[in-house]
Amino acid sequence: MRLGPAATAIAVAADVAATVIGLWLVMYLLDANPANDLVNLLEHLARWLAAWSHDMFTFDEEWARVVCGYGLAALVYLVVGNMLARRVRRM
């Protein structure tokens, strides 16, 4: 299936956003060094991308709050972004 340029841009942006959040989640779960420049960059980008969901849940365990909040954002970017791309392609 070939997407038009606008649909491709939307799908790529959504996939990149979800990937950044996913990479930061992996870094967080593996207890990566927060002083590392790459880890720091991913954390800041992920926090900006997931600003609407990063503290949505109130689980007792911090890791559960982080995984659910950021995981929700990544899932929304993937699903909504790719649905929007398909819709734009049909126009």
C-alpha positions in Angstrom: 0.0 0.0 0.0 1.5 3.3 -1.1 0.8 6.4 1.0 0.8 9.9 -0.2 3.4 12.4 1.0 1.2 13.9 3.7 0.1 10.5 5.0 3.7 9.3 5.0 4.8 12.4 7.0 2.0 11.8 9.6 2.8 8.1 9.9 6.6 8.7 10.2 6.1 11.4 12.8 3.8 9.2 14.9 6.2 6.2 14.6 9.2 8.4 15.6 7.3 9.8 18.6 6.3 6.3 19.8 9.8 5.0 19.2 11.4 7.8 21.3 9.0 7.1 24.1 9.6 3.4 23.8 13.4 3.8 23.9 13.2 6.0 27.0 11.0 3.4 28.7 13.6 0.8 28.0 16.3 3.1 29.4 14.2 3.7 32.5 13.5 0.1 33.1 17.1 -0.9 32.6 18.1 1.9 35.1 20.3 3.7 32.6 22.6 6.5 33.8 20.5 9.7 33.8 23.8 11.7 33.4 24.4 10.2 30.0 23.6 12.6 27.2 21.5 10.1 25.1 19.5 9.0 28.1 18.9 12.6 29.1 17.8 13.6 25.6 15.4 10.7 25.4 14.0 11.5 28.8 13.3 15.1 27.9 11.8 14.3 24.5 9.6 11.6 25.9 8.5 13.8 28.8 7.5 16.5 26.2 5.8 14.0 24.0 3.9 12.4 26.8 3.2 15.6 28.8 -0.5 14.8 28.8 -0.2 11.3 30.2 3.1 10.9 32.1 1.5 11.3 35.5 -2.0 10.1 34.7 -1.9 7.0 36.9 -1.4 6.7 40.6 0.0 3.2 41.2 2.1 2.7 44.3 5.1 1.5 42.3 6.9 4.2 40.4 7.8 1.9 37.6 4.2 1.0 37.0 3.2 4.7 36.8 6.0 5.4 34.4 5.3 2.4 32.1 1.5 3.0 32.0 1.7 6.8 31.6 4.4 6.8 28.9 3.2 3.5 27.4 -0.2 5.0 26.9 1.3 7.9 25.1 3.3 5.7 22.8 0.3 3.5 22.0 -1.9 6.6 21.2 0.8 8.0 18.9 1.0 4.7 17.1 -2.7 4.0 16.8 -4.1 7.5 16.3 -1.2 8.7 14.1 -1.4 5.7 11.7 -5.2 5.9 11.6 -5.0 9.5 10.7 -2.4 8.7 8.0 -4.7 6.1 6.5 -7.6 8.6 6.5 -5.4 11.3 4.9 -4.3 8.8 2.2 -7.9 8.2 1.3 -8.6 11.9 0.7 
